[in-house]
Structures are given as structure tokens and as C-alpha cells.
Amino acid sequence: MNFLLPRQITPGFQLSLQDAAALKDTTYNDSIERFLDLILNQGGATIGPDAIASAKIFMLDTVGVICAGAQAPGLDKLLAAAGLWGKAERPELGATVWNTGQVMPPPVAVLANAYQCHALEFDCVYEEGVVIPAAPIFSALMFKAEQLSNQGHPPGGEALLKAFVVAVEVSCSLGLAANGSMFFFRPGTAGTFGALAAMACLAPLSREQLRYAFGIAYAQMGGTMQAHEEGSMMLAMQMGFAARNAVQAYDMAAAGVSSAVQVLDGRFGYFNNFEHGNKLPEAIAQLGAPWKVTRLSHKPFPSGRVTHGTIRALRELRNELALAPEQAYDAIKAITLELPALGMQLVGRPMRPSPAPNYARLCVPFVAATELLYGSVDPTSFYPDRLADPAIEALAQKVNAVEAAHPNPNAFYPQKLIFELQDGRVFERPIPYAWGHPDMPLNRTDREEKFMQCYRLGRGNAQATHSEEKISNMIHWFDNIESHTDCQELLKFLAVSNS
């Protein structure tokens, strides 16, 4: 079936007879069918040990980030609003809001949970497709696991792993297929489909129901780059909307609600609407080859991923030059960062006085100045006292990001740091990729240190007693996740009140 692109529609939306006949074609030939195959087959027998090992690593990383998400800006306000949206008739019909133990209607709970997961910009990323997959996926996945457990059918660890692998494959492959710059917030748009895939792996729908579920999810889809541009609270909230919409789409389809079915290729389908241009056939040919979960990047710092190469390069230079924080402002003449177009769009924004936390996380001048003055970039770097620090603002004014030509509109790299001192010395550092990239991964010690840092940030005061034991037990739980016949320990850990 051939569909016209939106720009080819005749004036007044008058369709030719040929176009009208095409629209009546009920053959299910949309590219979404290949993703349905993947989900219904649970990835088949091709999910190998590398993918499973990566899933364990990034699921644990996500759990740590969720713990830190207790510090998400405005979480109390979100939960206050959520309390107006109804209550679960019985606890077993609701879902737990992480870090609080509160039980709310599932769409409300998954919204709050996915928001917590992304609010600190600490969750993993698929760089090649510009997708941050974990927040909507893990929120929906663990809701469905909790629901099944309440119904007496708890999923085991192996089922969780496979669902995570397949869901990441869905959202990241849709990102990989895009060959234009972002106009909509891709982690949220593609994340809606990934969240739906996660639930459908744990609790399968029929093929027809699943097809309709994707159509219903698409009908609700949203998420703009304006929230990213301004660094507003809605940036992370769009991850919550993605998870919420997926939960509602799943339930509606399971109940028999129908939808449009030309979800990806249709005249107004995903790749003619939310993305401008695609290489979808190539992306479909690469499904599971390799599994995208093996190509995820850790975020060692809670800031925009494109800033991480800068942080690492500045840290190395600071150590090489023995540059003390109190010397930085007087010693440095200028810092220039050459970034591809996407990098400029994501983090090339100028410094402003007392920026909002989300703006600062995505502002490379703020992040660079913080690293030089404090020797680290961690969640406390975006607390009110740091955001209002005049020393950070002054040094950040010496940091300038400029765009470097690159043929790929979705490229994070290469980048280059140019570091000029007042004494005339100039240092250049190429940045082919950042620490945490699959070709420059965090080792086990690094990963566990991040997990501990996140746990202590989110729960250190409230649960200081036996905290080291709880951290160790959860790491051990993930090391042996395949052997677990249920996920009660993980659900309790996420809920915090019963941890």
C-alpha cells in the first residue's frame, strides 16, 4: 500500500479515488507488524548471554536512579495533584508509587514513577538513536509485575529480563530509524511504544489486541522539545506521560477498543508526523542484531549526556595541570566546546543567573564550571545553593559552545575541548565518545559506586539503618535474577516503605 506524505495531500483534504481505495485496504502491512512479531515471540531464541548480562546491568542502574529520584524536583507537587485523580478501590487494584509506598491508580502511579526515574538526568541512554529508554519502560514493566503478583501470577526474574530486552529493542530501534533532527521529544514518543512492549511481554495480548494497543498509544502520543529547550519540569514529566499512555492503551485494547493500524507508515503515521524522514527498513533489519540493550550508555553524571565528555576531559586537564578550584577563574581565559548540531541543540544553551535545575543539567557552561570549581558533578550540584553560586556563574561565562559540521543530525560525537589559559597555553582534547559509552564502559566498581550514591541520596536519612546491607542484597539479587521465581523483593525495595 502506498500512502502520500502529508505535504502531498490535495487542497482541502480531497482524496483521489486511488487514494481513497488505498485507505480502504485492510491488509496489515504496516511496519509495526515486525515489532509485533518481536514482542509476540518474546525475542525468540536469539536473546543471548550478552544481552542478558547487559539487561541485568542496566536494570540495576535504573533501580539506583529510581532511589535518587526521591529527590526529583516538584515530586511533592505532582503527588498532591495526583491525589485528586482518584483512588484505587482496593490496594491490589492499584500500583505503588516508588520511594513513597503510596498506592494510587495505575496510570497515576506509573506517571509519577517514570518522572522520578528521569528527573535527575541520571538514567541510561541509547546514543545512536537519541533515546533514553529506561524510565517509561521500567515504570510500565514493574507496574505489570506488581499487578500480576497481586493476581497470584508473579513473574520471575527471567521474564523481567526478556521483557526489558525486547522493550528496549522496540524504543531504541524506532530511534535508530529516525534520520532527521528531533522536533518532538523522542525518548517520550518512542518510549510510549517501549513501555507498551514491556507490558505485552509480561502479559501477552492477542496479535489484534496488540496491534490496536499500539494504535491507541499512538493516538495519545505527545512530548515536545520545547520542554527540553526551556529545561522545565515537563521535560521529565513527558516520560511519565509516555508510561501512563502505554498503560491506558494496553487496558483499552485488552477490553476490545480498536484503533488505527497504520501506525508507523500511514499517511499520518509516526514516521510522517513525529519524525521527519526515516531509515526504517534498515532499522528493522537490525532488530536484535545486536540487541540494543548491549549498546546502552551509562550516565556517570546526572546531566545531559552530551556534557559527559566535557566533564571527563576537564577532570583530566585539571589533574594534569594541578589546577586548584580557587585558581580556576583567574587561570582560565576561555573554554570552547565544539559540538555536533544535536549537541548544540541539547546542551549548547547559554548560562543564565540562578538557572532551574533541569536547565542547569542541560547547560554545558554550568556543568563545566561546576566540575572545575567543585571537582565533581553529582546530584548535589543542582541544589539551590549551587544554582545560585556566583562563582559558578562567573566561570561559566568563560565557557562557549560552538557547532561543528557533521553529516548525521543525531550524532553526539565527535566533540573537541579547547582549553585556553591566561598565560597563553592552549590545550585541545578530542572527545570521540564519553565515559559510560559501550566502547568506554563503567566497570563493576564504578557501577556499584553509582548505585550506592543514588541509594544514599534518596534514602540515606530515612533508612540509614542497615543501608549497606540493603544495597548489597539488591546488587546480589540482580546478580542472580534468573534464579528468582518472583520479584517481591524488588517490588518492596522500590516501594521503600516495606524495604
C-alpha positions in Angstrom: 0.0 0.0 0.0 1.4 3.4 -0.9 0.5 6.4 1.2 1.0 10.0 0.3 3.1 12.1 2.6 1.3 15.0 4.3 2.7 17.6 2.1 1.3 15.8 -1.0 -2.3 15.9 0.2 -4.5 17.8 -2.3 -6.0 21.1 -1.2 -9.0 20.8 1.2 -8.0 17.2 2.0 -9.9 15.9 -1.1 -8.7 12.4 -1.8 -8.4 11.0 -5.3 -10.3 7.7 -6.0 -6.9 5.9 -6.0 -6.0 7.4 -2.6 -9.4 6.5 -1.1 -9.1 3.0 -2.3 -5.7 2.7 -0.7 -7.2 3.9 2.6 -9.8 1.1 2.5 -7.1 -1.5 2.2 -7.4 -3.6 5.4 -4.2 -5.6 4.8 -2.0 -5.4 7.9 1.2 -4.4 6.1 2.5 -1.6 8.3 6.0 -1.8 9.6 4.5 -2.1 13.1 3.9 -5.7 12.2 7.6 -6.5 12.5 7.6 -5.1 16.0 4.5 -7.2 16.9 6.4 -10.2 15.7 9.3 -9.3 18.1 7.0 -8.9 21.1 4.8 -11.9 20.5 7.9 -14.1 20.0 9.5 -12.6 23.2 12.6 -12.1 21.1 12.7 -15.7 20.2 15.7 -17.8 21.0 18.2 -15.1 19.9 18.5 -13.3 23.2 22.0 -14.4 24.0 24.1 -14.1 27.2 25.5 -10.7 26.2 22.0 -9.2 26.1 21.0 -10.8 29.3 24.2 -9.6 31.1 23.6 -6.0 29.8 19.9 -6.1 30.9 21.0 -7.1 34.4 23.5 -4.2 34.5 21.1 -1.6 33.2 18.1 -2.7 35.3 20.2 -2.4 38.4 21.4 1.0 37.2 17.8 2.0 36.7 16.8 0.9 40.2 19.6 3.0 41.7 18.5 6.0 39.7 14.9 5.5 40.9 16.2 5.6 44.5 17.8 9.0 43.8 14.5 10.0 42.1 13.1 10.6 45.6 14.8 14.0 45.3 13.0 14.8 42.0 12.2 18.5 41.9 8.5 19.1 42.4 7.6 15.5 43.2 5.6 16.6 46.2 3.5 18.9 44.0 2.9 16.1 41.4 1.7 13.7 44.1 -0.6 16.4 45.6 -2.2 16.8 42.2 -2.3 13.0 41.7 -4.3 12.7 44.8 -7.1 14.5 43.1 -7.3 11.9 40.3 -9.0 9.1 42.2 -8.0 6.3 44.5 -7.6 2.6 43.9 -10.8 0.9 45.2 -8.6 -1.8 46.7 -4.8 -1.9 47.2 -4.5 -4.9 44.9 -6.1 -2.8 42.1 -3.6 0.0 42.4 0.1 0.4 41.8 2.8 1.6 44.2 4.4 4.9 43.8 8.2 4.3 44.3 10.0 5.9 47.2 6.7 6.6 49.0 4.8 3.3 49.4 1.6 5.1 48.4 -0.9 3.1 46.3 -2.6 5.0 43.5 -4.5 4.2 40.3 -2.0 2.6 37.9 -1.9 5.4 35.3 -1.2 7.9 38.1 1.5 5.7 39.7 3.4 4.9 36.5 3.4 8.6 35.6 5.0 9.5 39.0 7.4 6.6 38.8 8.7 7.4 35.3 9.0 11.0 36.3 11.2 10.1 39.2 13.4 7.9 37.0 14.3 10.7 34.6 14.0 13.8 36.7 17.7 13.8 37.7 19.1 13.1 34.1 20.9 10.0 35.5 19.3 7.2 33.5 20.9 5.3 30.7 20.8 6.3 27.0 20.9 4.8 23.6 23.1 7.4 21.9 22.8 6.2 18.3 19.1 6.7 18.3 18.9 9.5 20.8 16.6 7.5 23.1 16.6 7.4 26.9 14.6 4.2 27.3 14.5 3.1 30.9 12.1 5.4 32.6 8.8 4.6 30.7 9.8 1.0 30.1 10.8 0.2 33.7 7.8 2.0 35.2 5.3 0.1 33.0 7.2 -3.2 33.4 7.2 -3.1 37.2 3.6 -2.0 37.3 2.6 -5.0 35.3 4.8 -7.2 37.5 3.1 -5.8 40.6 -0.3 -6.3 39.1 0.4 -9.9 38.1 1.9 -10.6 41.6 -1.3 -9.3 43.2 -3.3 -11.7 41.0 -1.2 -14.6 42.1 0.9 -14.9 39.0 4.2 -13.2 39.9 6.7 -13.0 37.0 10.1 -14.4 37.6 13.5 -12.8 37.0 14.0 -14.4 33.6 10.6 -13.0 32.4 11.6 -9.5 33.6 14.9 -9.7 31.8 13.4 -10.8 28.5 10.7 -8.1 28.7 13.3 -5.4 29.3 15.5 -6.5 26.4 12.6 -6.6 24.0 11.1 -3.3 25.2 14.5 -1.6 24.9 14.8 -3.0 21.4 11.4 -1.5 20.3 12.0 2.0 21.6 15.7 2.2 20.6 15.1 0.7 17.1 12.4 3.4 16.4 15.0 6.0 17.4 17.6 4.4 15.2 15.2 4.5 12.3 14.9 8.3 12.5 17.3 10.2 10.3 16.2 13.7 11.0 16.7 16.1 13.9 14.3 16.0 16.8 11.2 18.1 16.7 9.4 16.0 19.3 10.9 14.6 22.4 12.0 11.2 21.1 12.6 9.5 24.5 8.9 10.1 25.2 7.4 9.3 21.8 9.4 6.1 21.2 9.3 5.4 25.0 5.5 5.1 24.8 5.9 2.1 22.4 8.7 0.6 24.5 6.6 0.8 27.7 3.7 -0.9 25.9 6.1 -3.6 24.6 7.3 -4.3 28.2 3.8 -5.0 29.5 2.9 -7.1 26.5 5.9 -9.3 27.1 4.9 -10.0 30.7 1.2 -10.3 30.0 0.7 -11.1 26.3 -2.2 -9.8 24.3 -3.5 -11.3 21.1 -2.0 -10.0 17.9 -5.1 -8.0 17.1 -5.2 -6.5 20.6 -1.5 -5.7 20.5 -1.9 -4.0 17.1 -4.7 -1.9 18.5 -2.8 -1.2 21.6 0.0 0.4 19.5 -2.6 2.4 17.6 -4.2 3.6 20.9 -0.8 4.5 22.3 0.0 6.4 19.1 -3.4 8.3 19.3 -2.3 9.7 22.7 1.3 10.4 21.8 2.9 13.7 22.7 6.0 15.2 24.0 7.6 18.4 22.7 11.2 19.6 22.6 10.1 22.9 24.0 10.1 21.4 27.5 13.7 20.4 26.8 14.6 23.8 25.3 13.4 25.6 28.5 14.6 23.0 30.9 11.1 22.8 32.5 9.7 20.2 34.9 7.7 18.9 31.9 10.9 17.5 30.3 11.0 14.5 32.7 7.2 14.5 33.1 6.9 13.6 29.4 8.5 10.2 30.4 5.6 9.9 32.9 3.1 10.7 30.2 4.6 8.0 28.0 4.2 5.3 30.6 0.7 6.4 31.6 -0.4 6.4 28.0 1.0 3.0 27.4 -0.8 1.6 30.5 -4.1 3.0 29.3 -3.5 1.8 25.7 -2.9 -1.7 27.0 -6.0 -1.8 29.1 -8.2 -0.3 26.4 -7.0 -2.8 23.8 -7.4 -5.7 26.2 -11.0 -4.6 26.7 -11.7 -4.6 23.0 -11.2 -1.0 22.0 -10.0 -0.7 18.4 -7.7 1.9 16.7 -5.9 2.9 13.6 -3.4 0.2 12.5 -1.1 2.0 10.0 0.8 3.3 13.0 4.3 3.8 11.5 3.9 4.1 7.8 0.5 5.6 7.4 -0.2 8.9 5.8 -0.2 10.5 9.3 1.7 7.7 10.9 4.6 8.1 13.3 7.3 8.5 10.7 5.3 11.0 8.7 4.3 13.0 11.7 6.6 12.8 14.8 9.8 12.1 12.7 10.9 13.8 9.5 12.4 11.1 7.4 13.4 7.6 8.3 15.6 4.6 7.5 13.0 2.2 8.9 13.8 -0.8 6.7 17.5 -0.7 7.8 16.5 -0.5 11.4 14.1 -3.4 11.1 16.8 -5.5 9.5 18.9 -4.8 12.6 16.4 -5.9 15.2 18.3 -8.0 17.7 21.5 -7.7 15.6 22.9 -6.7 18.0 20.4 -6.2 20.8 20.2 -2.5 21.6 20.5 -3.2 25.3 24.1 -4.2 24.7 24.7 -0.7 23.2 23.3 1.4 26.0 25.5 4.0 27.7 25.6 4.6 31.4 25.3 8.2 32.7 28.1 8.6 35.3 27.0 12.2 35.9 23.4 13.5 36.4 23.4 15.9 33.5 22.7 15.9 29.8 24.7 13.0 28.2 26.4 15.3 25.7 28.1 17.1 28.7 29.8 14.0 29.9 32.8 14.1 27.6 33.5 17.6 28.7 33.3 16.7 32.3 35.8 13.9 31.9 38.2 15.9 29.7 38.2 18.8 32.2 38.8 16.5 35.0 41.9 15.1 33.3 43.2 18.5 32.4 42.6 19.8 36.0 44.6 16.9 37.4 47.4 17.3 34.8 47.8 21.0 35.5 47.2 20.7 39.2 44.6 23.4 38.8 43.0 24.1 42.2 39.4 25.3 42.3 40.4 28.7 43.8 42.8 29.2 40.9 40.4 28.3 38.1 38.8 31.7 37.4 42.0 33.7 37.3 43.9 31.0 35.4 41.4 30.3 32.6 41.0 32.6 29.7 38.4 30.7 27.7 36.9 27.2 27.2 35.4 26.3 23.8 33.5 23.2 23.1 32.9 22.1 19.5 29.7 20.0 19.3 27.7 18.5 16.5 24.3 20.1 15.8 22.5 17.7 18.1 24.9 18.5 20.9 24.3 22.2 20.4 20.5 21.6 20.5 20.7 19.6 23.7 23.3 21.3 25.8 24.7 24.3 24.0 22.5 26.8 25.8 24.0 29.9 27.4 24.5 30.3 31.2 21.8 32.3 33.0 21.6 33.5 36.6 20.2 31.0 39.1 19.0 28.5 36.5 16.3 26.0 37.1 17.7 22.5 37.9 16.7 21.0 34.6 18.1 23.9 32.7 21.4 23.6 34.5 21.7 19.9 33.9 21.5 20.7 30.1 23.8 23.7 30.2 27.3 22.8 29.4 28.8 26.1 30.7 27.2 25.4 34.1 28.3 21.8 34.2 31.9 22.7 33.1 32.2 25.4 35.7 30.9 23.1 38.4 33.4 20.4 37.6 36.3 22.9 37.7 35.2 24.6 41.0 34.0 21.6 42.9 35.8 18.7 41.4 32.7 16.7 40.7 29.3 16.8 39.1 26.7 14.9 41.2 23.1 15.3 42.2 24.0 17.9 44.8 25.5 20.1 42.0 21.9 21.1 41.2 20.7 22.0 44.6 19.6 25.7 45.2 22.9 26.8 46.7 24.9 25.6 43.8 22.4 27.0 41.2 22.8 30.4 42.8 26.6 30.3 43.3 28.1 33.5 41.8 31.5 31.8 41.3 29.9 29.1 39.0 28.1 31.8 37.1 31.2 33.9 36.6 33.3 30.9 35.4 30.5 29.6 33.2 30.6 32.9 31.3 34.0 31.9 30.0 32.6 28.7 28.5 31.4 28.8 25.0 29.8 26.0 22.9 30.0 26.2 19.1 28.6 24.0 16.4 30.9 21.8 14.3 29.7 20.4 11.0 28.6 16.8 11.0 26.5 14.9 8.4 24.5 13.0 11.0 21.8 15.1 12.7 21.6 12.6 15.5 25.4 12.5 16.3 26.6 13.0 19.9 30.3 12.9 18.7 33.0 13.7 17.9 33.5 16.7 20.1 36.5 18.8 20.9 37.5 20.8 24.0 39.8 23.8 23.6 41.2 25.0 26.9 42.9 28.4 26.9 44.9 29.7 29.9 45.8 33.3 30.6 49.5 32.5 30.3 49.0 31.7 26.6 49.0 27.9 26.8 46.2 26.2 24.8 45.2 22.5 25.3 43.0 20.6 22.9 41.3 17.4 23.7 39.4 15.4 21.1 36.3 13.6 22.6 35.4 10.6 20.3 32.9 9.4 22.9 32.2 9.8 26.6 32.8 7.7 29.7 29.9 5.3 30.0 29.7 4.6 26.3 29.7 0.9 25.4 33.2 1.3 24.0 34.3 3.1 27.2 32.1 1.4 29.8 31.9 1.8 33.5 33.4 -1.2 35.3 31.6 -3.1 38.0 33.2 -1.0 40.8 32.1 2.2 39.0 28.6 0.9 38.6 28.2 -0.2 42.2 29.6 3.2 43.4 26.9 4.9 41.4 24.2 2.6 42.8 25.3 3.3 46.3 25.5 7.1 45.7 21.9 7.0 44.3 20.6 5.0 47.2 22.2 7.2 49.9 20.9 10.3 48.1 17.3 9.2 48.0 17.1 7.1 51.2 20.1 7.8 53.3 18.4 9.8 56.0 15.2 7.8 56.2 16.7 4.4 56.0 20.3 4.7 57.4 19.9 1.6 59.5 21.2 -1.4 57.6 21.5 0.6 54.4 24.8 -1.1 53.4 23.1 -4.5 53.8 20.1 -3.4 51.7 22.4 -2.1 48.9 24.4 -5.4 48.9 21.3 -7.5 48.9 19.8 -5.8 45.9 23.1 -6.0 43.9 23.2 -9.7 44.8 19.5 -10.1 43.8 20.3 -8.8 40.3 23.4 -10.9 40.0 21.2 -13.9 40.4 18.0 -12.6 38.9 17.4 -15.5 36.6 17.0 -17.8 39.6 14.2 -15.8 41.2 10.7 -17.2 40.7 9.1 -13.9 41.7 10.0 -10.3 42.1 8.6 -9.4 45.5 12.0 -8.4 46.9 12.5 -5.9 44.0 8.9 -4.5 44.4 9.5 -4.0 48.1 12.8 -2.3 47.5 11.3 0.1 45.0 8.3 0.9 47.3 10.8 1.8 50.2 8.1 1.7 53.0 8.5 -2.1 53.1 12.1 -2.3 52.1 
